[in-house]
Amino acid sequence: MKTAILVPCYNESATIEKVVLDFKKIMPNADIYVYDNNSTDNSDNIARNAGAIVRYEYKQGKGNVVRSMFRDINADCYIIVDGDDTYPAEIALEFEKLILEGKADMVIGDRLSSTYFEENNRLFHNTGNRLVRRFINLFFKSDLKDIMTGMRGFSYNFVKSFPISSKEFEIETEMSVFALMHNFKIIEIPIEYRDRIEGSESKLNTYKDGYKVIMMIFSLIRDQRPLFFFSMISLILLIIAGIYFIPILIKFFSTGYVFKIPTLIMISTVVMVATFTFFVGVILHVLKRQQRENFEHHIIILNELKNKDEELNDEKVI
């Protein structure tokens, strides 16, 4: 069984050596990959000298890095961790065990139930984490404790089935929703979080990246729950139409005359748009259900191919 430690890296010269050495000590049989994302501080050479396999992703953004990692590397267990030394390497053994035993397809390192709010003194980061968690749990009917953690474990099936569309820090949100919507087994483990050391700076922009994450959530709701999304739009349009229509209706009952004909025409148009929007949601809901059925077939085929590869490898060994 092969385990791959995946470390996205952008200007982490202050911490990347310790991250690599910690994982080499805890998991000496694992392959440690550091994907450098246009660092200018010699992070790649530091990681290479520490014993990591260094590769490069020239498209800027964590999502782009993760996409390359998942495409390039074949393993039975994948553990992704930030290169800022804020997560303990020791917990990776538990991640690995859960993945290799088939108990989980995604293991989430839950910072928010542990030391995150004590260690992290950036108020808006803390508020953003809570807000994203509430949005996801509300709209996707889940009870996840930490949506945006930078340490996770994955199975082969998850990694090779995950179509990444995010380019930057929205990637964690996209991972969580993909796992929820496709019935992957998720386990959360509380982990100790420690803040960055002096000289190590966060690459996350609270406002810019926070906005991108919120937009990603709405995109995921539209794409993953189209009937709910378009029904809400239809409902809002019908409420607006009703607000303008009720006074006209009251006037009609009291006088027998219809006033504000142009307004009535606009109301009729809004009602037609609302009806059309609702049926768009219904059609997309049916297509999404078919896509999920196709996805289940894809997983079966993926398992068959993996089993054949393992059989071929066993024959070569014999």
N, C-alpha and C positions, 0 to 999 in steps of 0.2 A: 504494500500500500504506500502510495507516494503522497507526501504532504508538501504543499508549496506555500511559503510565506510571501505575501505580496506587499510591497512598501512603496506607495506613491511618494515622490520626493520632489520638492521645489524649494531650493535654498534652505536646506536643513543641516548645514555644516556643523552647527553647534550640538546636534543630537543624533545624527544618523549613525555614527560609529557605535554609540552605546546601544541603539536599537538593534543593529545587526549583531553585535556581540552578545547581547542578552538572549536573543532568539537562538543563536548558535549554541549557547551554553544549555538552554532549556530543551531545545529540539535539535540535537546534533545531526540527525538523519534527514531533516527537512531541507529542501532547497529554498534559499532566501533570494528573492528577486527584488532589486531596487530599480524602479522605473523613474529615471530622471526626466523632469519636465522643464527643460531649458534653464536649469540652475546656473547661476553666475558666481557661485561661492565655492566651487570645487567639491560640491557634495558628492558627485559621481565618483571621483577618485578616492575620496575618504571611504565611501561604501565599498568600493572594489578592494581597497587595501584591508578592510575589515573582514573580507571573505564573502561578500555578496556577489551574486550574478547581476551585473549592471546592464540595463537596456535603456533605450531612449524613446520618448514620445515627444514629437516636436509640435503637435497641436496643443496649445495651452489649455489647461483646465483638468480638474480631477476626473471628470466624467470621461474625457478623452483617454486619460491614462488607464482607467479601469477597463474601458472597452478593449484597449490593446492587450492588457494583461489577460483578460478572459478569452480573447481570441487566440493568443499565442501559446498559452501554457496548458498542458494536459496534466491533471493530477486527480487523485481520489478525494483529497481534502484541500481546500483553499482557505487560508486565513489572511485577511487583509487588515493592515494596521497602519496608522499614520506614522510618518517619520519624525514626529515631534517629541517622542518619549513621554507621552502623557498616559500611555496604557501599559499595564504590567505584562511582561512576556509570560510569566508563570501560568496565567489563566489559559494560555493557548493550548496547553495539554488537555484541558477539559473540553475546549472547543473541538479539538481533534478527535477525542474519544466519542463525542456525541455524533459527529459527522460520519466517522468510519463505522460506527455501530448501526448506522441508519436511523438513529433516533431523531435526527433533525436534518433539514435541507439548508436552513439558515440559522446560525446561532448569533444572537445579538448581545454584544457587550453593553449591558445596561449601566450607564454612568449616573443617570438621574435618580436612581434608587440608592445610590451609594454616596460618593464624596464630591460629586460635580459642583453642587451649589455652594459647598464650603470652599473648594479650591478655585473656582472660576468667579472672579469678581466683576465680570463684564455684564452689567445689568441687562442690556438689551439682548445679549446672547442668551441669557437665562430665560428671559421673557419669550424670545423667539422659539426656543426649544419647547417650552410649555405650549405655546400657541400652535405650532406645527403638530405636536402630539395630539392635542384636542381635535384639530381639524381632521386628521387621519382617522382617529378612533371614532369620531362622529360619523363621517361620511362612508367609512369602509367597515363599520360595525366590528371593531377590534378592540383590544385592550393592551396595546403595546405600551411599554414604559419609556422607551427611548427610540425615537425615529431616526435621529441624525448622528448616532454614534459612529466613530471612525474605526472601530474594531469589530469585525464580524467573521464568522466562519461559514463556508459554503460547501455544498455537495457538488459533484461533477454535473449532475442533472440540472441543477439550478444555473450554474455558470454557463453551460453550453446552450441553455434555453432562454437566457435573459437578453432581450433585444434592447440594448442601451440607446436611449435617445438624448440623455443629458450630456452636457458638455462640461459643466463645472460642478459646484457643490450641491446641486440638486440631486446628485446621483444617489445619496443615501435615502432620500424620500422615495425615489423611483424604485429602488431595491425593495423597500418595505412594502410598498403598494403592490408590486409585481408578485411578491411572495404571498400576500394576502389574497389577491384575486385569483391566483392559480393553485390555491390549496396546498402550497408547500408547507412542510412541517417546520414550525418556528419555535425555538426555545430561547428565552432570555435569561442571561446570567448576570447578576449584579457584579460589577467590577470596580476596583479602586481607580479613581481618576486623579491625576496630579497635574497641576497647572504647568505651563511651559516654564523652562528655566530662563534665567536672565540672559538676554542675547538671542533668544529664539522668539520670532514674531509670528503671530497668526496671519494666514493669508486670507482669512475670511473677512469680507467687508460686511458689517452688520446690516446696513441699509440696502446696498446694491444686491448682495447675495440673498438677503432676506426676501427682497421683492421677487427675485427669480424663483425662490422656493415656493412662495405663495402662488405665483403664476403656474408653476409646475403642478401644484396640488389641484388647481382648477382644471388644468389640462388633463390630469389623470382622472378626475371625476367625470369629465366629458367623455374621455376615451374608454374608461373601464365601467362606468355606470351611466350609459347614455340615456336610458329611460328616465332615471331620476333627474339627471341634469336638464333634459329638454322639458320634462314635466314641470320642473320648477320655473323655467322660463315661461311656459304656457300659463301657469298659474299666476305669475306676476302680471302678464299681459291681460289676463281676464280680470284681475283685480283692478287694474288701471281702467279698463273698459267699463267695469261696473261702477266705479266712482263717478264717471262722467254720464253713464246711462241712467242711473237711479233718479237724479233730479229731472231728467227729461220724462221719465216714466211717471213720476209723481205729478208733474205738470199736465201730462196727458190725462190722467185719471181725474184731475180736478177741473180741467177746462175742456177736455175733449179735443184739444188741438196739439199737434206735434210742433214744438219749437226747436230751434237750433239744428236745422236739417244738415248743414255741413258737419257739425259735431257728430251727428248720428251716422253719417257716412264714414267718418274717421273711426268711430267705434266699431262699425261693421267690419272695416278693414282690419282693425286690430284683432277682432275675434277670429277672422279667417286666418290671420298670421299665427295666432295662438293654436288654432286647430292644426294647421299645417306643421307647426313646430312639434306638437305632441306626436303626430304620426311619424315624423322624422325620428324621434326618440324610439318609437315602437320598432321601426325598421332596423335601426342601428342596434337595438337590444337583441333582436333575433339574430342579426349577423354576429354580434359579440358572443352569443351562446354557441353558434356554430364554430366560431374561432376557438372557443374553449374546448369543444369536443375534438377539434383537429389538434389542439395542443396536447391533449391526453394521448392521442395516437402518436404524436411526435415523441413524447416521453417514452412510450413503449418501444418505438424504433430505436431511440437513443440507447436504451438499456440493452437491447439485443445487439447493437453494434459494439457496445462496450464489452459485453460478455464474449463476443467473438474475438475481439482484440486480446482479451485476457487469455482465452483458450489458445490463440496463436502464440502468444508470448510464452505460455506454459510449455507448448510443444517445442519451441525453440530452446528453452532451458533444458528440457529432457534430451 
